[in-house]
Amino acid sequence: MALPSAALERAGIHISSEDFTALMLEAIENLPVVIPTGDPRSELTAAEIAALERGGFNIHPLDLGKDDPLARTAAEYAALVTTGLSVGQTAEILHVDGSRIRQRLLERTLYGIKLRGNWHVPTFQFDGNRLILGIEAVISVLDPDLHPVAIFRWFTYPNVDLEVDGVDVSPRDWLRMGGDVTRVAAIAAAL
């Protein structure tokens, strides 16, 4: 089922619903498989299955529907990619040449997701029409093997190590409020 074009436009995604669906499927295909799928019984012997069932274990495949964590991650990943800025759009916002954006992406002072040779720069790094102050110092110490959704969630969810007036804040908000960059970078390096 294609997403209505009007819904895409409201979200700031200016592509056809068909192109969005194709991009989403491509993003999903590029997700690393970290959760075994299928029937768990396919990797067990008949004796192991019988023993587990006697012990009261349910070894039938789970159908979690909309609560499936892999489905939620795939949807978030697709959203990061489709709402991400191109190199040209990022260069325009930052008033630099596209080659400088590509250089920063390779240096890891700007975060991007590369699919089929095209960069998608997630917008969580921006505060309006500028990069969040100090974010390059944090991005540069992140483990490059972290999944894009993990990075997005880490930047945008409240962190118990960052507190303002008794309230946990996200690393993104901490930086936006002028918090100590080295503190966030130290937390990021430990991820």
Backbone as a printed PyTorch tensor [residue, N CA C, xyz], in Angstrom:
tensor([[[  0.8310,  -1.1690,   0.0000],
         [  0.0000,   0.0000,   0.0000],
         [  0.8830,   1.2430,   0.0000]],

        [[  0.6990,   2.1060,  -0.9490],
         [  1.4860,   3.3300,  -1.0500],
         [  0.9470,   4.3820,  -0.0960]],

        [[  1.8590,   5.1550,   0.4470],
         [  1.4880,   6.2540,   1.3310],
         [  0.9330,   7.3860,   0.4790]],

        [[ -0.1630,   8.0130,   0.8730],
         [ -0.7060,   9.1190,   0.0810],
         [  0.3140,  10.2540,  -0.0510]],

        [[  0.4210,  10.8280,  -1.2430],
         [  1.3710,  11.9050,  -1.4990],
         [  1.1690,  13.0750,  -0.5500]],

        [[ -0.0860,  13.3810,  -0.1780],
         [ -0.3600,  14.4870,   0.7340],
         [  0.2970,  14.2490,   2.0940]],

        [[  0.2910,  13.0090,   2.5730],
         [  0.9310,  12.6870,   3.8530],
         [  2.4400,  12.8820,   3.7510]],

        [[  3.0000,  12.5170,   2.6290],
         [  4.4390,  12.7190,   2.4210],
         [  4.7770,  14.2030,   2.4100]],

        [[  3.9820,  14.9780,   1.7150],
         [  4.2120,  16.4340,   1.6320],
         [  4.1360,  17.0800,   3.0140]],

        [[  3.1590,  16.6750,   3.8290],
         [  3.0330,  17.2310,   5.1840],
         [  4.2590,  16.9250,   6.0200]],

        [[  4.8900,  15.7900,   5.7500],
         [  6.0910,  15.3990,   6.4880],
         [  7.3530,  16.0200,   5.8920]],

        [[  7.1840,  16.8100,   4.8320],
         [  8.3340,  17.4520,   4.2100],
         [  9.0760,  16.5680,   3.2330]],

        [[  8.4310,  15.4890,   2.7950],
         [  9.0400,  14.5630,   1.8440],
         [  8.4470,  14.8620,   0.4770]],

        [[  9.2760,  15.3590,  -0.4080],
         [  8.7900,  15.8350,  -1.7000],
         [  9.1500,  14.8590,  -2.8190]],

        [[  8.6030,  13.6420,  -2.7090],
         [  8.7450,  12.6490,  -3.7640],
         [  7.3950,  11.9550,  -3.9300]],

        [[  7.2510,  11.2640,  -5.0360],
         [  5.9860,  10.5620,  -5.2630],
         [  5.8760,   9.3910,  -4.2880]],

        [[  4.6530,   8.9490,  -4.0580],
         [  4.4550,   7.8280,  -3.1390],
         [  5.1100,   6.5610,  -3.6910]],

        [[  5.1620,   6.4190,  -5.0100],
         [  5.8140,   5.2560,  -5.6180],
         [  7.3110,   5.2940,  -5.3670]],

        [[  7.9350,   6.4850,  -5.5310],
         [  9.3660,   6.6160,  -5.2720],
         [  9.6660,   6.4060,  -3.7900]],

        [[  8.7630,   6.8940,  -2.9340],
         [  8.9360,   6.7030,  -1.5010],
         [  8.9180,   5.2140,  -1.1690]],

        [[  7.9590,   4.4940,  -1.7130],
         [  7.8540,   3.0610,  -1.4470],
         [  9.1050,   2.3370,  -1.9260]],

        [[  9.5990,   2.6950,  -3.1100],
         [ 10.8120,   2.0690,  -3.6380],
         [ 12.0080,   2.3620,  -2.7320]],

        [[ 12.1270,   3.6020,  -2.2730],
         [ 13.2300,   3.9870,  -1.3940],
         [ 13.1270,   3.2830,  -0.0510]],

        [[ 11.9110,   3.1660,   0.4680],
         [ 11.7030,   2.4790,   1.7350],
         [ 12.0910,   1.0030,   1.6100]],

        [[ 11.7010,   0.3640,   0.5230],
         [ 12.0550,  -1.0410,   0.3280],
         [ 13.5630,  -1.2140,   0.2020]],

        [[ 14.2050,  -0.2760,  -0.4770],
         [ 15.6670,  -0.3260,  -0.5950],
         [ 16.3160,  -0.1570,   0.7770]],

        [[ 15.7980,   0.7670,   1.5690],
         [ 16.3420,   0.9740,   2.9150],
         [ 16.1670,  -0.2820,   3.7560]],

        [[ 15.0250,  -0.9220,   3.6510],
         [ 14.7660,  -2.1390,   4.4160],
         [ 15.6930,  -3.2620,   3.9680]],

        [[ 15.9180,  -3.3660,   2.6630],
         [ 16.8230,  -4.3940,   2.1500],
         [ 18.2400,  -4.2040,   2.6810]],

        [[ 18.6210,  -2.9760,   2.9990],
         [ 19.9580,  -2.6880,   3.4860],
         [ 20.0970,  -2.8080,   4.9960]],

        [[ 19.0030,  -3.1190,   5.6890],
         [ 19.0870,  -3.3330,   7.1280],
         [ 19.8640,  -4.6170,   7.4020]],

        [[ 20.7840,  -4.5800,   8.3540],
         [ 21.4520,  -5.8310,   8.7080],
         [ 20.4770,  -6.7320,   9.4520]],

        [[ 20.5510,  -8.0220,   9.2000],
         [ 19.6730,  -8.9700,   9.8840],
         [ 20.3090,  -9.2890,  11.2220]],

        [[ 19.6740,  -8.8350,  12.2860],
         [ 20.2060,  -9.0590,  13.6240],
         [ 19.2870,  -9.9380,  14.4560]],

        [[ 18.0720, -10.0930,  13.9990],
         [ 17.1140, -10.9310,  14.7180],
         [ 16.7640, -12.1020,  13.8090]],

        [[ 16.9760, -13.3370,  14.2860],
         [ 16.6290, -14.4750,  13.4430],
         [ 15.1480, -14.4450,  13.0800]],

        [[ 14.8760, -14.7330,  11.8500],
         [ 13.4920, -14.7470,  11.3980],
         [ 13.0840, -16.1660,  11.0310]],

        [[ 11.8170, -16.3550,  10.8400],
         [ 11.3260, -17.6660,  10.4370],
         [ 10.9500, -18.5160,  11.6310]],

        [[ 10.9360, -19.7890,  11.3990],
         [ 10.5040, -20.7570,  12.3930],
         [ 11.7090, -21.2100,  13.2220]],

        [[ 11.7170, -20.9460,  14.5240],
         [ 12.8650, -21.3430,  15.3520],
         [ 13.0550, -22.8600,  15.3920]],

        [[ 11.9970, -23.6070,  15.0860],
         [ 12.0940, -25.0660,  15.1160],
         [ 12.9740, -25.5990,  13.9990]],

        [[ 13.2150, -24.7830,  12.9610],
         [ 13.9970, -25.2670,  11.8250],
         [ 15.4580, -25.5190,  12.1950]],

        [[ 15.8940, -24.9860,  13.3250],
         [ 17.2890, -25.1720,  13.7310],
         [ 17.4260, -26.1470,  14.8960]],

        [[ 16.3300, -26.8100,  15.2310],
         [ 16.3420, -27.7480,  16.3580],
         [ 16.0440, -29.1660,  15.8760]],

        [[ 16.5590, -30.1200,  16.6320],
         [ 16.2400, -31.5180,  16.3320],
         [ 14.8610, -31.8310,  16.9230]],

        [[ 14.2920, -32.9270,  16.4940],
         [ 12.9880, -33.3440,  17.0200],
         [ 13.0590, -33.5560,  18.5300]],

        [[ 14.1520, -34.0980,  19.0080],
         [ 14.3190, -34.3380,  20.4500],
         [ 14.3850, -33.0100,  21.2120]],

        [[ 15.0790, -32.0250,  20.6530],
         [ 15.1800, -30.7140,  21.3000],
         [ 13.8130, -30.0300,  21.3460]],

        [[ 13.0740, -30.1350,  20.2500],
         [ 11.7270, -29.5500,  20.2020],
         [ 10.8400, -30.1790,  21.2600]],

        [[ 10.8720, -31.5160,  21.3390],
         [ 10.0410, -32.2370,  22.3160],
         [ 10.4200, -31.8380,  23.7420]],

        [[ 11.7240, -31.7190,  24.0200],
         [ 12.1800, -31.3570,  25.3630],
         [ 11.7270, -29.9430,  25.7270]],

        [[ 11.8430, -29.0280,  24.8030],
         [ 11.4190, -27.6490,  25.0670],
         [  9.9090, -27.5700,  25.2800]],

        [[  9.1510, -28.2780,  24.4650],
         [  7.6960, -28.2660,  24.6180],
         [  7.2750, -28.8870,  25.9440]],

        [[  7.9540, -29.9790,  26.3690],
         [  7.6590, -30.5930,  27.6690],
         [  7.9630, -29.5930,  28.7940]],

        [[  8.9500, -28.7450,  28.5900],
         [  9.3210, -27.7530,  29.6000],
         [  8.4120, -26.5340,  29.5980]],

        [[  7.4280, -26.5220,  28.6930],
         [  6.4680, -25.4240,  28.6610],
         [  6.8660, -24.2490,  27.7730]],

        [[  7.9070, -24.4150,  26.9760],
         [  8.3390, -23.3340,  26.0920],
         [  7.4940, -23.3040,  24.8210]],

        [[  7.1410, -22.1150,  24.4110],
         [  6.4470, -21.9260,  23.1410],
         [  7.5160, -21.6420,  22.0950]],

        [[  7.6930, -22.5520,  21.1800],
         [  8.7480, -22.3770,  20.1760],
         [  8.1790, -22.1140,  18.7830]],

        [[  6.9320, -21.7160,  18.7440],
         [  6.3220, -21.3740,  17.4730],
         [  6.7230, -19.9490,  17.0920]],

        [[  6.7870, -19.6620,  15.8060],
         [  7.1630, -18.3030,  15.3910],
         [  6.1970, -17.2730,  15.9740]],

        [[  6.7520, -16.1480,  16.4070],
         [  5.9270, -15.0790,  16.9590],
         [  5.4750, -14.1330,  15.8520]],

        [[  4.2450, -13.7210,  15.9200],
         [  3.7390, -12.6920,  15.0150],
         [  3.4120, -11.4800,  15.8770]],

        [[  4.3470, -10.5260,  15.9130],
         [  4.2000,  -9.3700,  16.7810],
         [  3.4310,  -8.2280,  16.1340]],

        [[  3.1700,  -8.3400,  14.8370],
         [  2.4290,  -7.2910,  14.1410],
         [  3.1240,  -5.9490,  14.2490]],

        [[  2.3610,  -4.9020,  14.5760],
         [  2.9290,  -3.5520,  14.6210],
         [  3.8950,  -3.3580,  15.7840]],

        [[  3.9190,  -4.2980,  16.7340],
         [  4.8450,  -4.2050,  17.8560],
         [  6.1760,  -4.9030,  17.5770]],

        [[  6.3430,  -5.4090,  16.3800],
         [  7.5780,  -6.0910,  16.0060],
         [  8.7290,  -5.0760,  16.0040]],

        [[  9.7380,  -5.2800,  16.8420],
         [ 10.8270,  -4.3050,  16.9080],
         [ 11.5910,  -4.1710,  15.5920]],

        [[ 11.6920,  -5.2510,  14.8350],
         [ 12.3770,  -5.1730,  13.5440],
         [ 11.5710,  -4.3300,  12.5570]],

        [[ 10.2450,  -4.4700,  12.5840],
         [  9.3940,  -3.6580,  11.7020],
         [  9.4880,  -2.1810,  12.0770]],

        [[  9.4860,  -1.8860,  13.3780],
         [  9.6100,  -0.4900,  13.8320],
         [ 10.9670,   0.0950,  13.4270]],

        [[ 12.0160,  -0.6930,  13.5850],
         [ 13.3470,  -0.2300,  13.2000],
         [ 13.4120,   0.0150,  11.6960]],

        [[ 12.8250,  -0.8770,  10.9190],
         [ 12.8120,  -0.7010,   9.4630],
         [ 12.0670,   0.5720,   9.0820]],

        [[ 10.9590,   0.8420,   9.7470],
         [ 10.1930,   2.0530,   9.4490],
         [ 10.9870,   3.3060,   9.8260]],

        [[ 11.6470,   3.2780,  10.9840],
         [ 12.4550,   4.4370,  11.3940],
         [ 13.6270,   4.6480,  10.4380]],

        [[ 14.2340,   3.5560,  10.0240],
         [ 15.3610,   3.6340,   9.0890],
         [ 14.9000,   4.2370,   7.7630]],

        [[ 13.7730,   3.7570,   7.2680],
         [ 13.2350,   4.2980,   6.0160],
         [ 12.9180,   5.7840,   6.1640]],

        [[ 12.3890,   6.1760,   7.3180],
         [ 12.0840,   7.5910,   7.5430],
         [ 13.3630,   8.4250,   7.5900]],

        [[ 14.4100,   7.9110,   8.2300],
         [ 15.6860,   8.6340,   8.2670],
         [ 16.2280,   8.8630,   6.8610]],

        [[ 16.1340,   7.8280,   6.0410],
         [ 16.6610,   7.9230,   4.6720],
         [ 15.8100,   8.8720,   3.8340]],

        [[ 14.5050,   8.7040,   3.8850],
         [ 13.6500,   9.5010,   2.9970],
         [ 13.5490,  10.9570,   3.4070]],

        [[ 13.7130,  11.2500,   4.6900],
         [ 13.6720,  12.6520,   5.1090],
         [ 15.0620,  13.2690,   5.1520]],

        [[ 16.0780,  12.4400,   4.9420],
         [ 17.4480,  12.9460,   4.9330],
         [ 17.6760,  13.8870,   3.7650]],

        [[ 18.6130,  14.7870,   3.9660],
         [ 18.9450,  15.7680,   2.9340],
         [ 19.9900,  15.2020,   1.9840]],

        [[ 19.9280,  15.6290,   0.7410],
         [ 20.9530,  15.2500,  -0.2200],
         [ 22.2080,  16.0730,   0.0530]],

        [[ 23.2960,  15.7280,  -0.5910],
         [ 24.5280,  16.5050,  -0.4760],
         [ 24.2690,  17.9410,  -0.9250]],

        [[ 23.5560,  18.1010,  -2.0340],
         [ 23.2570,  19.4410,  -2.5470],
         [ 22.4200,  20.2620,  -1.5830]],

        [[ 21.3930,  19.6470,  -1.0110],
         [ 20.5450,  20.3590,  -0.0570],
         [ 21.3290,  20.7560,   1.1910]],

        [[ 22.1740,  19.8480,   1.6640],
         [ 22.9890,  20.1300,   2.8440],
         [ 23.9700,  21.2530,   2.5500]],

        [[ 24.5800,  21.2100,   1.3790],
         [ 25.5330,  22.2550,   0.9890],
         [ 24.8470,  23.6180,   0.9200]],

        [[ 23.6460,  23.6300,   0.4070],
         [ 22.8960,  24.8880,   0.3100],
         [ 22.5940,  25.4530,   1.6980]],

        [[ 22.1650,  24.5970,   2.6150],
         [ 21.8540,  25.0430,   3.9740],
         [ 23.1000,  25.5860,   4.6690]],

        [[ 24.2330,  24.8870,   4.4950],
         [ 25.4620,  25.2690,   5.1970],
         [ 26.3100,  26.2740,   4.4110]],

        [[ 25.8370,  26.6730,   3.2340],
         [ 26.5260,  27.6680,   2.4030],
         [ 27.9540,  27.2470,   2.0640]],

        [[ 28.0930,  25.9790,   1.6700],
         [ 29.3850,  25.4600,   1.2350],
         [ 29.1800,  24.6730,  -0.0510]],

        [[ 30.2630,  24.2460,  -0.6350],
         [ 30.2200,  23.4420,  -1.8540],
         [ 29.8840,  21.9900,  -1.5000]],

        [[ 29.2680,  21.2920,  -2.4280],
         [ 28.9230,  19.8810,  -2.2180],
         [ 30.1380,  19.0220,  -1.9050]],

        [[ 31.2950,  19.3660,  -2.4690],
         [ 32.5090,  18.5900,  -2.1960],
         [ 32.8980,  18.6860,  -0.7180]],

        [[ 32.6300,  19.8320,  -0.0990],
         [ 32.9230,  19.9900,   1.3280],
         [ 32.0020,  19.1010,   2.1620]],

        [[ 30.7550,  18.9650,   1.7440],
         [ 29.8180,  18.0830,   2.4630],
         [ 30.2880,  16.6390,   2.3480]],

        [[ 30.6550,  16.2070,   1.1450],
         [ 31.1440,  14.8390,   0.9620],
         [ 32.4010,  14.5950,   1.7990]],

        [[ 33.2770,  15.5990,   1.8710],
         [ 34.4890,  15.4930,   2.6720],
         [ 34.1350,  15.3200,   4.1500]],

        [[ 33.1960,  16.1160,   4.6360],
         [ 32.7930,  16.0170,   6.0420],
         [ 32.1310,  14.6710,   6.3390]],

        [[ 31.3600,  14.1510,   5.3830],
         [ 30.7380,  12.8420,   5.5680],
         [ 31.8090,  11.7610,   5.6920]],

        [[ 32.8360,  11.8430,   4.8530],
         [ 33.9210,  10.8610,   4.9050],
         [ 34.7920,  11.0350,   6.1450]],

        [[ 34.9510,  12.2710,   6.6060],
         [ 35.7180,  12.5430,   7.8260],
         [ 34.9240,  12.1980,   9.0890]],

        [[ 33.6270,  11.9930,   8.9030],
         [ 32.7110,  11.7020,   9.9960],
         [ 32.5640,  12.8860,  10.9480]],

        [[ 32.5030,  14.0990,  10.3750],
         [ 32.1460,  15.2800,  11.1540],
         [ 30.7340,  15.7220,  10.7830]],

        [[ 30.1230,  14.9610,   9.9160],
         [ 28.7220,  15.1110,   9.5280],
         [ 28.2310,  13.6910,   9.3300]],

        [[ 27.0510,  13.3670,   9.8420],
         [ 26.5570,  11.9980,   9.7590],
         [ 25.6840,  11.8230,   8.5270]],

        [[ 25.9080,  10.7330,   7.8140],
         [ 25.1020,  10.4260,   6.6430],
         [ 24.9460,   8.9320,   6.4470]],

        [[ 23.9320,   8.5910,   5.6840],
         [ 23.6510,   7.2040,   5.3190],
         [ 23.8380,   7.1280,   3.8140]],

        [[ 24.6850,   6.2150,   3.3630],
         [ 24.9590,   6.1030,   1.9260],
         [ 24.2560,   4.8730,   1.3610]],

        [[ 23.3740,   5.1100,   0.3940],
         [ 22.6670,   4.0410,  -0.3050],
         [ 22.8280,   4.2460,  -1.7990]],

        [[ 23.2580,   3.1930,  -2.4640],
         [ 23.4410,   3.2310,  -3.9260],
         [ 24.2130,   4.4600,  -4.3890]],

        [[ 25.2560,   4.7810,  -3.6600],
         [ 26.1190,   5.8840,  -4.0310],
         [ 25.6030,   7.2660,  -3.6740]],

        [[ 24.4200,   7.3520,  -3.0690],
         [ 23.8490,   8.6440,  -2.6880],
         [ 23.8290,   8.7940,  -1.1730]],

        [[ 24.2500,   9.9700,  -0.7200],
         [ 24.2150,  10.2740,   0.7040],
         [ 22.8500,  10.8270,   1.1060]],

        [[ 22.4100,  10.4310,   2.2900],
         [ 21.1990,  10.9530,   2.9190],
         [ 21.6380,  11.4710,   4.2870]],

        [[ 21.5390,  12.7720,   4.5000],
         [ 22.0170,  13.4030,   5.7310],
         [ 20.8150,  13.6130,   6.6570]],

        [[ 20.7140,  12.8150,   7.7320],
         [ 19.5770,  12.9450,   8.6480],
         [ 19.4860,  14.3460,   9.2550]],

        [[ 18.2640,  14.8220,   9.3630],
         [ 18.0330,  16.2030,   9.7900],
         [ 18.1360,  16.4180,  11.2960]],

        [[ 18.2820,  15.3500,  12.0870],
         [ 18.3910,  15.5440,  13.5300],
         [ 19.6560,  16.3190,  13.9050]],

        [[ 20.5830,  16.4610,  12.9570],
         [ 21.8420,  17.1640,  13.2020],
         [ 21.7000,  18.6790,  13.0930]],

        [[ 20.5380,  19.1140,  12.6400],
         [ 20.3240,  20.5300,  12.3710],
         [ 19.3900,  21.1510,  13.3970]],

        [[ 19.6120,  22.4300,  13.6110],
         [ 18.7190,  23.2560,  14.4100],
         [ 18.3120,  24.3900,  13.4800]],

        [[ 17.1800,  24.2090,  12.8410],
         [ 16.7730,  25.1650,  11.8140],
         [ 17.6750,  25.0310,  10.6040]],

        [[ 18.2790,  26.1390,  10.2080],
         [ 19.1430,  26.1370,   9.0180],
         [ 20.6200,  26.1390,   9.3650]],

        [[ 20.9600,  25.4970,  10.4690],
         [ 22.3740,  25.3750,  10.8310],
         [ 22.5980,  24.0660,  11.5680]],

        [[ 23.8420,  23.6210,  11.5410],
         [ 24.1880,  22.4330,  12.3100],
         [ 24.1410,  22.7750,  13.7930]],

        [[ 23.7840,  21.8100,  14.5930],
         [ 23.8010,  22.0030,  16.0380],
         [ 25.2510,  22.2040,  16.4620]],

        [[ 25.4920,  23.2280,  17.2260],
         [ 26.8300,  23.5810,  17.6630],
         [ 27.4950,  22.4190,  18.4050]],

        [[ 28.6630,  22.0130,  17.9390],
         [ 29.4290,  20.9560,  18.5820],
         [ 29.1010,  19.5530,  18.1310]],

        [[ 28.1130,  19.3860,  17.2830],
         [ 27.6850,  18.0270,  16.9160],
         [ 28.7810,  17.2560,  16.1700]],

        [[ 29.6360,  17.9770,  15.4340],
         [ 30.7020,  17.2970,  14.6930],
         [ 31.6700,  16.5860,  15.6320]],

        [[ 31.9140,  17.1470,  16.8260],
         [ 32.8040,  16.5140,  17.7960],
         [ 32.1960,  15.2240,  18.3360]],

        [[ 30.8840,  15.1760,  18.3990],
         [ 30.1910,  13.9860,  18.8900],
         [ 30.1250,  12.9260,  17.7920]],

        [[ 29.7630,  13.3390,  16.5960],
         [ 29.6520,  12.3980,  15.4760],
         [ 30.9890,  11.7250,  15.1970]],

        [[ 32.0630,  12.4860,  15.3040],
         [ 33.3860,  11.9470,  14.9590],
         [ 33.8420,  10.8250,  15.8900]],

        [[ 33.2960,  10.7410,  17.1080],
         [ 33.7200,   9.6810,  18.0340],
         [ 32.7600,   8.4950,  18.0750]],

        [[ 31.6300,   8.6080,  17.3720],
         [ 30.6890,   7.4840,  17.3370],
         [ 31.2870,   6.2980,  16.5910]],

        [[ 31.0200,   5.1160,  17.0700],
         [ 31.4570,   3.8970,  16.3910],
         [ 30.7860,   3.8410,  15.0250]],

        [[ 31.5750,   3.7680,  13.9420],
         [ 30.9710,   3.7560,  12.6010],
         [ 30.1120,   2.5290,  12.3190]],

        [[ 30.2070,   1.5140,  13.1630],
         [ 29.3970,   0.3080,  12.9690],
         [ 28.0290,   0.3950,  13.6390]],

        [[ 27.7520,   1.4870,  14.3610],
         [ 26.4360,   1.6360,  14.9730],
         [ 25.3710,   1.7820,  13.8910]],

        [[ 24.2340,   1.1970,  14.1380],
         [ 23.1310,   1.2770,  13.1790],
         [ 22.5770,   2.7020,  13.1560]],

        [[ 22.1720,   3.2080,  11.9850],
         [ 21.6190,   4.5670,  11.9010],
         [ 20.4580,   4.8340,  12.8510]],

        [[ 19.6020,   3.8490,  13.0700],
         [ 18.4730,   4.0570,  13.9860],
         [ 18.9860,   4.1610,  15.4220]],

        [[ 19.9980,   3.3980,  15.7680],
         [ 20.5820,   3.4940,  17.1060],
         [ 21.1740,   4.8870,  17.3220]],

        [[ 21.8340,   5.4100,  16.3180],
         [ 22.4150,   6.7530,  16.4120],
         [ 21.3050,   7.7900,  16.5510]],

        [[ 20.2830,   7.6910,  15.7200],
         [ 19.1570,   8.6200,  15.7950],
         [ 18.5080,   8.5810,  17.1820]],

        [[ 18.2290,   7.3840,  17.6650],
         [ 17.5760,   7.2590,  18.9720],
         [ 18.4640,   7.8050,  20.0820]],

        [[ 19.7600,   7.5180,  20.0080],
         [ 20.6640,   8.0030,  21.0430],
         [ 20.6800,   9.5360,  21.0680]],

        [[ 20.7450,  10.1440,  19.9100],
         [ 20.7710,  11.6050,  19.8400],
         [ 19.4680,  12.2500,  20.3020]],

        [[ 18.3480,  11.5730,  20.0920],
         [ 17.0550,  12.2340,  20.3010],
         [ 16.2640,  11.7740,  21.5200]],

        [[ 16.6650,  10.7010,  22.1750],
         [ 15.9550,  10.2250,  23.3660],
         [ 16.6520,  10.7700,  24.6160]],

        [[ 15.8980,  11.0280,  25.6850],
         [ 16.5120,  11.5010,  26.9350],
         [ 17.5940,  10.5340,  27.4200]],

        [[ 18.6590,  11.1120,  27.9570],
         [ 19.8010,  10.3320,  28.4160],
         [ 19.9720,  10.5940,  29.9200]],

        [[ 20.0740,   9.5290,  30.7090],
         [ 20.1720,   9.6800,  32.1660],
         [ 21.4550,  10.3930,  32.6000]],

        [[ 22.4470,  10.4400,  31.7290],
         [ 23.7100,  11.1080,  32.0620],
         [ 23.7000,  12.5990,  31.7390]],

        [[ 22.6060,  13.0870,  31.1600],
         [ 22.4970,  14.5010,  30.7940],
         [ 21.2320,  15.0600,  31.4310]],

        [[ 21.4170,  15.8720,  32.4250],
         [ 20.2720,  16.3730,  33.1840],
         [ 20.3060,  17.8930,  33.2470]],

        [[ 19.1480,  18.4970,  33.0400],
         [ 18.9940,  19.9410,  33.1660],
         [ 17.8110,  20.1860,  34.0970]],

        [[ 18.0540,  20.8750,  35.1850],
         [ 17.0090,  21.1840,  36.1730],
         [ 16.2400,  19.9400,  36.6110]],

        [[ 16.9740,  18.8480,  36.8360],
         [ 16.3580,  17.6160,  37.3220],
         [ 15.6510,  16.7900,  36.2700]],

        [[ 15.7710,  17.1820,  34.9930],
         [ 15.0980,  16.4570,  33.9130],
         [ 16.1510,  15.9200,  32.9380]],

        [[ 16.0410,  14.6290,  32.6160],
         [ 16.9390,  14.0390,  31.6220],
         [ 16.6370,  14.6430,  30.2560]],

        [[ 17.6870,  14.9900,  29.5190],
         [ 17.5160,  15.5420,  28.1780],
         [ 18.3120,  14.7100,  27.1800]],

        [[ 17.9440,  14.8130,  25.9290],
         [ 18.6460,  14.0840,  24.8730],
         [ 19.9850,  14.7640,  24.5870]],

        [[ 20.9500,  14.0150,  24.0460],
         [ 22.2060,  14.6430,  23.6410],
         [ 21.9830,  15.7960,  22.6540]],

        [[ 21.0200,  15.6460,  21.7550],
         [ 20.7010,  16.7110,  20.8040],
         [ 20.2560,  17.9760,  21.5290]],

        [[ 19.3270,  17.8340,  22.4630],
         [ 18.8420,  18.9900,  23.2070],
         [ 19.9340,  19.5830,  24.0960]],

        [[ 20.7530,  18.7170,  24.6830],
         [ 21.8660,  19.1890,  25.5100],
         [ 22.7630,  20.1190,  24.6870]],

        [[ 23.1110,  19.6910,  23.4930],
         [ 23.9580,  20.5150,  22.6290],
         [ 23.2290,  21.7840,  22.1930]],

        [[ 21.9620,  21.6680,  21.8640],
         [ 21.1800,  22.8410,  21.4400],
         [ 21.1120,  23.8860,  22.5410]],

        [[ 21.1430,  23.4460,  23.8020],
         [ 21.0760,  24.3700,  24.9320],
         [ 22.4510,  24.8980,  25.3330]],

        [[ 23.4800,  24.5040,  24.5680],
         [ 24.8220,  24.9930,  24.8690],
         [ 25.5570,  24.1890,  25.9200]],

        [[ 25.1230,  22.9510,  26.1550],
         [ 25.7870,  22.0910,  27.1380],
         [ 27.1880,  21.7130,  26.7010]],

        [[ 27.9530,  21.1920,  27.6390],
         [ 29.3500,  20.8120,  27.4210],
         [ 29.4580,  19.7230,  26.3470]],

        [[ 30.1030,  20.0710,  25.2410],
         [ 30.2590,  19.1450,  24.1110],
         [ 31.1220,  17.9580,  24.5110]],

        [[ 32.1760,  18.1980,  25.2900],
         [ 33.0740,  17.0990,  25.6550],
         [ 32.3510,  16.0350,  26.4830]],

        [[ 31.3890,  16.4490,  27.2630],
         [ 30.6090,  15.4890,  28.0630],
         [ 29.8050,  14.5700,  27.1470]],

        [[ 29.1290,  15.1440,  26.1580],
         [ 28.3450,  14.3340,  25.2120],
         [ 29.2690,  13.4490,  24.3780]],

        [[ 30.4050,  14.0040,  23.9480],
         [ 31.3520,  13.2270,  23.1490],
         [ 31.8910,  12.0290,  23.9410]],

        [[ 32.1260,  12.2090,  25.2290],
         [ 32.6090,  11.1000,  26.0610],
         [ 31.5600,   9.9920,  26.1570]],

        [[ 30.3180,  10.3770,  26.2910],
         [ 29.2260,   9.3900,  26.3440],
         [ 29.1210,   8.6730,  24.9870]],

        [[ 29.2250,   9.4460,  23.9100],
         [ 29.1210,   8.8800,  22.5550],
         [ 30.2650,   7.9020,  22.2780]],

        [[ 31.4500,   8.2310,  22.7360],
         [ 32.6120,   7.3670,  22.4930],
         [ 32.4630,   6.0150,  23.1830]],

        [[ 31.6840,   5.9770,  24.2560],
         [ 31.5030,   4.7430,  25.0140],
         [ 30.3850,   3.8630,  24.4630]],

        [[ 29.6460,   4.3430,  23.4640],
         [ 28.5430,   3.5440,  22.9230],
         [ 29.0640,   2.2960,  22.2430]]])
